[in-house]
Amino acid sequence: MDTLIYLDSIEGLADYERFSVERDSAVPFWVVVGWKRKERTKLAEFITCRHALLFRALCESTAAFRQIATDARKGRGSLCVA
């Protein structure tokens, strides 16, 4: 298997403040990590760096969109972009 994704759902991605791609020294994998405050959570492992970078970009855009939608529901923003 060349990919392991540990997410149960995308719902929790908005909770993370940032995402990073790291090289796992124990095995030849690229790891996508989510950060909440100072807590580090492994979200996925990939054989190729390219796939890890694509997954990180997906996490970042999904988290940003969910935060915008949450803010709009709470009356703190709008989904409209001028």
N, C-alpha and C positions, 0 to 999 in steps of 0.2 A: 504494500500500500504506500502511495507516495504523498498522501494528504490526510491529515487528521484535523478535524474541526471540533472544538470543544463547546461551542455555543449550543444552548438548548433552543434559543430563539433570538431574534434580532431585537426584541423588546428592551433588553438590558444595555444595548450599545450606547444609548443616550446618557447612561450613568458614568461612562468613562470620560475623563478629561482629555486624554490623548492616547495615541496608539504608536507603537514603534515596532520595527523589525530588527531582530537580533539573531546572531548566529549561535546555535546551541553547540557548545564545545564537546559535550559528551557523545553526541551523534551528529551525523552530517545533515542537519536540518536547519531550515530558516524558521524562526518562531515569530509569530505575531503576538504582541503583548498589549493588553489594555491597562491603563493606569487610572486608578481612583485614589485621589489624594496621594499617599505614598505606597499604596497597595498595588502590587504587580500581579496580573492575572494572565496566564497563558491562554490565548484564544484559539490558536491553530498552529500546526506545523506543516511545512512544505519542503519538498526536495529542492525546488528551484527558487532562487531569489525573486525572479520575475513574478511568479505566482504569489509569493508572500507580499510583494509590493502591491500587486493588484488587490489582494484581499484587504490589506491595510487601507487602501484608498476606498474600497467599498465600505469598510467599517466607519471611516471618517465621514464619508458622505451620508451614510445611513444615520449615524449618530447626530450629525448636524441637522438633517431633515427632521428627525424625530424631536429634537430640541425646539426647532422652529414651530412645528405643529403643536407641541405642548405649550409653548409660550402663547401661540395664537388662541388656543382653547382657554387659557387663563386670562386672556385679554391684554397680554403684554406685548403683542406684536401682530404681524399680519403675514399671511402666506403670499400676498401680492408683492411682486418685485417690480420696481419702477425702472 
